[in-house]
Amino acid sequence: MTLTAHEVALISKDELKQADIEYFRGKYGLRFIRALRAVEECRVAEYHFKPSGSTAWIIRGLRREYLVIPEIYCSCRSFYQSVVIARKVDACYHLLAQRIAQIRNSYEVVESTDAERRILFVYWRRTD
């Protein structure tokens, strides 16, 4: 899922107009609305791990937290079923939320350690 330069410019605005929202809803359906809501509700986080300097994007969903590799992967069931298996869409709402949050610079930064990263990745990668 790659956004065009035009789409990035639209999302970058301080305030989205109704026409902008309709454009994205036409392209992504309700996934865009859910993604925008996740960003507005501050449910997107980028973890920074030390001393390695590695990072991880996490979206707090309704039931649990999901690991997102930007524009590539999400640990949610919808990604696996709708993107990988059925190939009906090119992104789940978590991937959209991560990209919107990054473009708008609207996400939480969490500092952590590499030791904790190993524990967190086991938790984030589970598929239930």
Buried (B, 14 or more C-beta within 10 A) or exposed (E): BEBEEEBBEBBEEEEBEEEBBEBBBEEBEEBBBBBBEBBBEEBBBBBBBEEEEEEBBBBBBEEEBBBBEBEEBBBBEBBBEBBEEEEEBEBBBBBBBBBBBBBBEEBEEBEBEEEEBEEBBEEBEEEE
